[in-house]
Amino acid sequence: MGAWQLPEGIDELTNSQALVFESLRRQLLDLYADKGFGLVIPPMVEHVNSLLLNSDAVDKKTFKLLDPISGKMLGVHADITPQIARIDAKRSSDLVEKYCYINSILKTKADDFYASRSPIQAGAELYGSDEISADIEVIKLMLESLKLLSISPIVLSLGNVAIFDALIAQEDISTQTIIQLRAILSHRSTPDLAVFLNNNALKNADLFTRLIKLEGESDVLSKALTIFSHLDQAKVAIEDLITIEKQLSTKGIKAIFDLSELQVHEYHTGIVFSAYNENYSKALVQGGRYNGIGRSFGKSRAATGFSFDLKFLSQRHF
């Protein structure tokens, strides 16, 4: 192997590629600043317990190293959101706070969202409001980001992980089993779900089977209300989706719904959303609500936001 070769999954931008990226980075930061989102630049390395937030997905993708000065375990950030939670927790204000960032991150392996192990994560996050209006604000900003990147048409997909959580709350299964079930629903694999349910006795087996099939336009929400009418948490989650669908419609934004959408990270607690384009095989942007994410830092706050790989999306013409 030549000394000039990069590790697998690690890439770089040079010449015109780098110039295109930098131009888009500046335009995005101007957009976010205009919308009141303040720029933050978190450190590349932190104490590992600050980065993981009890997320198995983040843990597995985080490079870890021993600090020769303190003797403590450090981690290279694989996701910026935990760092934003720490930054927000340091502030004494209980007001709404808005943050944005465009930072390189590093992953031990690629995942269903980031194709590279060295993406440049761009995103915006809003803390301190649990109102639907906050979710709509970040969704609109997400769509404006893609418009700035000249990516269209966009298909907006909405879900709510609280439905899955409501079903899980009634089951007596291990954390590892929950992770396995989450992965199956995330991949919408009906055959794998059938095998899983055959090997694991679940009280809500039939409801999980029905949940994985709830995908389509707004009529799936009325079907879901009927199916989960006996579960208060799931019912509230579906009603939140109905509310957000109505408000988006008044702004001319149409959405489809995927009620088994669980996203990559386990820290999401409510509404989740993704943006798709016909020229790409997977989501371009992902986001959602993660209330209470700052709890481990001593300040539990409502939060919602989105992120994407700007390095990847800036290079689609090359």
Residue pairs with C-beta under 8 A, 6 or more apart in sequence:
6 12
7 117
8 117
9 107
9 109
9 110
9 116
9 117
9 118
10 116
10 117
10 118
11 116
11 118
11 311
13 21
13 311
13 315
16 318
17 314
17 315
17 318
20 314
20 315
20 317
20 318
21 120
21 310
21 311
21 314
21 315
24 148
24 149
24 310
24 314
25 102
25 122
25 310
27 148
28 102
28 122
28 145
28 148
28 310
29 39
29 100
29 102
31 141
31 144
31 145
31 148
32 39
32 100
32 124
32 141
33 39
33 100
35 98
35 124
35 141
36 98
37 98
37 99
37 100
37 124
37 126
37 141
38 97
38 98
38 99
38 100
39 99
39 100
39 101
40 84
40 87
40 99
40 100
40 101
41 101
41 103
42 77
42 80
42 83
42 84
42 87
42 101
42 103
43 77
43 83
44 76
44 77
44 104
45 65
45 74
45 75
45 76
45 77
46 74
46 75
46 77
46 83
46 86
47 72
47 73
47 74
47 75
48 62
48 64
48 73
48 74
48 75
49 296
50 75
50 82
50 83
50 86
50 297
51 58
51 62
51 75
51 77
51 78
51 79
51 82
51 83
52 58
52 59
52 62
52 75
52 82
53 82
53 85
53 267
53 293
53 296
54 266
54 267
54 296
55 82
55 265
55 266
55 267
56 175
56 179
56 266
57 111
57 264
57 265
57 266
58 78
58 79
58 82
58 265
60 108
60 109
61 78
61 79
61 107
61 108
61 109
61 111
62 75
62 76
62 77
62 78
62 107
62 108
63 75
63 76
63 78
63 106
63 107
63 108
64 73
64 74
64 75
64 76
65 73
65 74
65 75
65 76
66 72
66 73
66 74
67 73
67 74
76 105
76 106
77 83
77 103
77 105
77 106
78 105
78 106
78 107
78 108
79 105
79 121
79 265
80 101
80 103
80 105
80 121
80 123
80 307
81 123
81 125
81 265
81 267
81 290
81 293
81 305
81 307
82 293
84 99
84 101
84 125
84 127
84 303
84 305
85 293
85 294
85 297
85 301
85 303
86 294
86 297
87 99
88 97
88 99
88 127
88 294
88 299
88 301
88 303
89 294
89 297
89 298
89 299
89 301
90 297
91 97
94 128
95 128
96 126
96 127
96 128
96 129
96 134
97 126
97 127
97 128
98 124
98 125
98 126
98 127
99 124
99 125
99 126
99 127
99 305
100 122
100 123
100 124
100 125
101 121
101 122
101 123
102 120
102 121
102 122
102 310
103 120
103 121
104 118
104 119
104 120
104 121
105 118
105 119
105 120
105 121
106 117
106 118
107 114
107 117
107 118
107 119
108 117
109 117
110 116
110 117
111 264
112 186
112 187
112 264
112 282
113 264
113 282
113 283
113 286
113 309
114 309
114 312
115 309
115 312
116 309
116 311
116 312
118 311
119 309
119 311
119 312
120 309
120 310
120 311
121 307
121 308
121 309
121 310
122 145
122 307
122 308
122 309
122 310
123 287
123 305
123 306
123 307
123 308
124 138
124 141
124 142
124 145
124 305
124 306
125 138
125 303
125 304
125 305
125 306
126 134
126 137
126 138
126 303
126 304
126 305
127 294
127 301
127 302
127 303
128 301
128 302
128 303
129 302
129 304
130 289
130 291
130 302
132 240
132 243
132 244
132 247
133 247
134 302
134 304
135 244
135 271
135 273
135 289
135 304
136 244
136 247
136 248
136 251
138 287
138 304
138 305
138 306
139 156
139 248
139 253
139 273
139 287
139 306
140 251
140 253
141 306
142 273
142 275
142 285
142 287
142 306
143 154
143 156
143 253
143 275
145 285
145 308
146 152
146 154
146 275
146 277
146 284
146 285
149 313
149 314
151 277
151 284
151 313
151 316
152 277
153 277
153 278
154 275
154 276
154 277
154 284
155 256
155 275
155 276
155 277
155 278
156 248
156 253
156 254
156 255
156 256
156 273
156 274
156 275
157 255
157 256
157 257
157 258
157 261
157 273
157 274
157 275
157 276
157 283
158 241
158 244
158 245
158 255
158 256
158 257
158 258
158 261
158 271
158 272
158 273
159 241
159 257
159 258
159 259
159 260
159 261
159 262
159 271
159 272
159 273
160 237
160 238
160 240
160 241
160 259
160 270
160 271
160 272
161 261
161 262
161 263
161 268
161 269
161 270
161 272
161 288
162 233
162 234
162 236
162 237
162 240
162 269
162 270
163 211
163 224
163 228
163 233
163 234
163 237
163 238
163 259
164 182
164 185
164 211
164 260
164 262
165 233
165 269
166 228
166 231
166 232
166 233
166 234
166 237
167 204
167 207
167 208
167 211
167 231
167 234
168 178
168 181
169 233
170 203
170 204
171 202
171 203
171 204
173 181
173 200
173 202
177 200
179 266
180 196
181 196
181 208
182 262
182 266
184 192
184 193
184 196
184 212
185 193
185 208
185 211
185 212
185 260
185 262
186 260
186 261
186 262
186 263
186 264
188 212
188 215
188 258
188 260
190 209
190 212
190 213
193 208
193 209
193 212
194 209
197 205
197 208
197 209
202 208
207 227
207 228
210 227
211 259
211 260
212 260
214 220
214 223
214 224
214 227
214 257
214 258
214 259
214 260
215 256
215 257
215 258
215 259
215 260
216 256
216 257
217 256
217 257
218 242
218 245
218 255
218 257
220 257
220 259
221 238
221 241
221 242
221 245
221 257
224 234
224 238
224 259
225 235
225 238
225 239
228 234
228 235
228 238
229 235
237 270
238 259
240 270
240 271
241 257
241 271
244 271
245 255
245 257
248 254
248 255
255 273
261 272
261 274
262 268
262 272
263 272
263 274
263 286
263 288
264 286
267 290
267 293
268 288
268 289
268 290
269 289
269 290
269 291
269 292
270 288
270 289
270 290
270 291
271 288
271 289
271 304
272 286
272 287
272 288
272 289
273 286
273 287
273 288
273 306
274 283
274 284
274 285
274 286
274 287
275 283
275 284
275 285
275 286
276 282
276 283
276 284
277 284
279 316
284 308
284 313
285 306
285 307
285 308
286 306
286 307
286 308
287 304
287 305
287 306
287 307
288 304
288 305
288 306
289 302
289 303
289 304
290 303
290 304
290 305
291 300
291 301
291 302
291 303
292 300
292 301
292 302
293 300
293 301
293 303
294 300
294 301
294 303
